[in-house]
Amino acid sequence: MRCHYCDRDAAFAPELNGVRVGLCDAHFREQFEYLAETDALAYLRQELDVDRPE
């Protein structure tokens, strides 16, 4: 699978409702950083009941 944003090999291919999107390492990190700036990660932590050690 190729990256959705560039032509590099996809390192990650998240899937939602049967739709897969390929992301290379660089674009995965970019998207992860973007999500970290929003409430999306907090929502996922709550939904998945993830406890982080302090």
Sequence and secondary structure as in RCSB ss.txt:
>XXXX:A:sequence
MRCHYCDRDAAFAPELNGVRVGLCDAHFREQFEYLAETDALAYLRQELDVDRPE
>XXXX:A:secstr
 B SSSSSB SB  EETTEE  B HHHHHHHHHHHHTSSHHHHHHHHHT     
